[in-house]
Every structure is written in structure tokens, then in C-alpha cells.
Amino acid sequence: MKLMKYVALFVAVAGLFSACTSDLEKIQTLPDDQLVAPVLKELAVSEVAITPDNLSEKIVVEWEDAFFGENIIFNYVLSFTFGDKSLDVITGYTKNSVELSYNQIKTALVTLGVKDGESADIKLRVSAQVGSTGKVLYTDYATLKASYTEPKDETPEGGENTEE
């Protein structure tokens, strides 16, 4: 009798595993030649001058969705490139647009080595990927001319404010 319970339990567990396996087989990405890369839409602004007074202002970066196949869940990454350095600014994102504050852009500029007061052509693009090992699809680059200025120290040369 105990043997029958173990056999029944084994059959039930095996049935559950086979059901899971068949569901996984239904969700497959398309062959590489049928994948559709995301397409970056034109930026509403082509230049930003970041100051201490406008750090909360925002720009919107939008793109058309990538396509890996029906019901495939994937993530987007927004990257900035300056010279030979690249930085992922937004990662693990599932929507097809993102608002970036000027403060986020400034942080990226500093990380990429752009100096205070320097105007830089930042290349940005979006990539899409299923999981962490799937094929990566990229948009073309867009260019954003960006600069930032740090707050100026109001203390006069010589050190301290002196009143007579």
C-alpha cells in the first residue's frame, strides 16, 4: 500500500514538472534574423546647460519597443557614451520612455569625465535584452550636447568677508 502512495506521488510530481517544461517551450524568442531592435525617437531638446538652479528640470527619452516574440519579457538599458567611456544611466527598465532630470544627467557627465563648464557631445542609446545572456539589440545613437556649472563660491579672494 505504501508503495502505491509513493508511485502515485512520483507520478504527480513528474506530471507537474512536465507541465512546467511544456510552458517554457511555448515562450521562445524569435530567431535572430526576426528580432526587432528598439528605435530611438528624436529628442525634444538637443542641448542642455545644467546649472545649480535647473537641476530638477527634465528631458524625456522615448523609443519604439523592441520585439523578441510574443509574450517575451525583456529589459531596456539607457547608456551614455563620452569619448571611450560608457555608462549605463538607467538599467532594468521595462517601459519605452524615461524622464531624466538634469541632476541625473549632471551625475552621468561627472562620472564620464566631463569637466565643469565644458560642453560635451554625449551619445546616448537604448539597448534591449532578454535576461542577462540573451542577444542584445541596440538603437542608433542620438547626440545630446550637455554642459554643467558648479555653484560658485561667493567668498571674495583673500578668504573672509570683512566689514569696516
C-alpha positions in Angstrom: 0.0 0.0 0.0 2.8 2.4 0.9 4.5 1.6 -2.4 1.3 2.7 -4.3 1.4 6.0 -2.4 5.0 6.6 -3.4 4.3 5.7 -7.0 1.2 8.0 -7.1 3.3 10.8 -5.5 6.1 10.3 -8.0 3.6 10.4 -11.0 2.0 13.6 -9.7 5.4 15.3 -9.2 6.6 14.2 -12.6 3.4 15.5 -14.2 3.9 18.9 -12.6 7.5 19.1 -13.9 6.4 18.1 -17.4 3.7 20.8 -17.4 6.3 23.4 -16.4 8.6 22.2 -19.1 5.9 22.4 -21.8 5.0 26.0 -20.7 8.7 27.0 -21.0 8.8 25.6 -24.5 5.9 27.9 -25.6 7.8 31.0 -24.6 10.7 31.2 -27.1 12.4 34.2 -28.6 12.3 34.5 -32.4 15.4 33.6 -34.5 18.0 36.3 -34.5 17.1 37.4 -38.1 13.5 38.1 -37.0 14.2 40.2 -33.9 13.3 43.8 -34.0 15.6 46.4 -32.3 14.2 49.3 -30.4 14.2 52.6 -32.3 15.2 55.8 -30.5 12.8 58.7 -31.2 14.2 62.2 -31.8 15.0 64.1 -28.6 12.8 67.1 -27.9 16.0 69.0 -27.0 19.4 68.7 -28.5 21.3 70.8 -25.9 21.1 71.2 -22.1 23.1 73.6 -20.0 22.8 72.4 -16.4 23.1 75.0 -13.6 22.5 74.8 -9.8 19.1 76.4 -10.5 17.7 73.9 -13.0 18.7 70.5 -11.6 15.1 69.4 -11.2 14.2 70.1 -14.9 13.7 67.0 -17.0 14.0 65.7 -20.5 12.2 62.7 -21.9 13.9 60.0 -23.9 11.5 57.8 -25.9 11.9 54.8 -28.1 9.8 52.3 -30.1 9.6 48.9 -28.4 11.9 46.0 -29.4 10.3 42.7 -30.3 11.7 39.3 -29.3 8.5 37.4 -29.9 5.0 37.2 -28.3 4.8 37.5 -24.5 8.6 37.8 -24.1 9.6 40.0 -21.2 12.8 41.9 -21.6 14.6 44.9 -20.1 15.9 48.2 -21.5 19.2 50.0 -20.6 19.8 53.6 -21.4 23.5 54.3 -21.9 25.6 57.5 -22.3 29.0 57.5 -24.1 31.6 60.2 -24.0 34.9 59.5 -25.7 35.9 56.0 -24.9 33.8 55.8 -21.6 30.3 54.4 -21.5 27.9 54.5 -18.5 24.5 52.7 -18.0 22.3 55.5 -16.7 19.0 53.6 -16.5 19.0 49.7 -16.2 16.4 47.0 -15.9 13.7 49.3 -17.3 10.6 47.9 -19.0 8.8 51.0 -20.3 9.6 52.7 -23.6 10.3 56.2 -22.3 12.1 57.6 -19.3 12.3 61.1 -17.7 15.8 62.1 -16.9 16.4 65.0 -14.5 19.2 67.4 -15.2 20.7 66.3 -11.9 20.9 62.7 -13.3 22.5 64.0 -16.5 25.0 66.0 -14.5 25.9 63.0 -12.4 26.5 61.0 -15.6 28.6 63.8 -17.1 30.8 64.0 -14.0 31.2 60.1 -14.0 32.1 60.2 -17.7 34.9 62.8 -17.0 33.2 65.9 -18.4 34.6 69.0 -16.6 32.8 71.9 -15.1 32.0 74.4 -17.8 33.0 72.0 -20.6 30.5 71.4 -23.4 30.4 67.8 -24.4 28.6 65.8 -27.2 27.1 62.8 -25.3 26.0 59.9 -27.3 23.0 58.0 -25.9 21.3 54.9 -27.0 18.9 52.2 -25.7 19.5 48.5 -25.6 17.1 45.7 -25.1 17.9 42.2 -23.8 16.0 39.1 -22.6 17.5 38.0 -19.3 21.2 38.5 -18.9 22.5 36.2 -21.5 20.2 36.8 -24.5 21.0 38.7 -27.7 21.3 42.5 -27.1 19.5 44.8 -29.6 20.6 48.5 -29.8 19.1 51.7 -31.1 21.1 54.0 -33.2 22.9 56.8 -31.2 21.4 60.2 -30.5 23.6 63.1 -29.6 22.9 65.5 -26.7 25.2 68.5 -26.2 25.5 68.9 -22.5 27.3 71.1 -20.0 27.1 71.8 -16.3 28.3 74.5 -14.0 29.0 74.0 -10.3 27.9 76.6 -7.8 30.3 79.5 -7.5 31.9 80.2 -4.1 30.7 83.7 -3.1 33.6 84.3 -0.7 35.9 87.1 -2.1 39.6 86.4 -2.8 41.6 86.5 0.4 39.3 84.3 2.4 36.7 86.0 4.7 34.2 88.7 4.4 35.4 91.7 6.3 33.3 94.7 7.1 34.7 98.1 8.3 
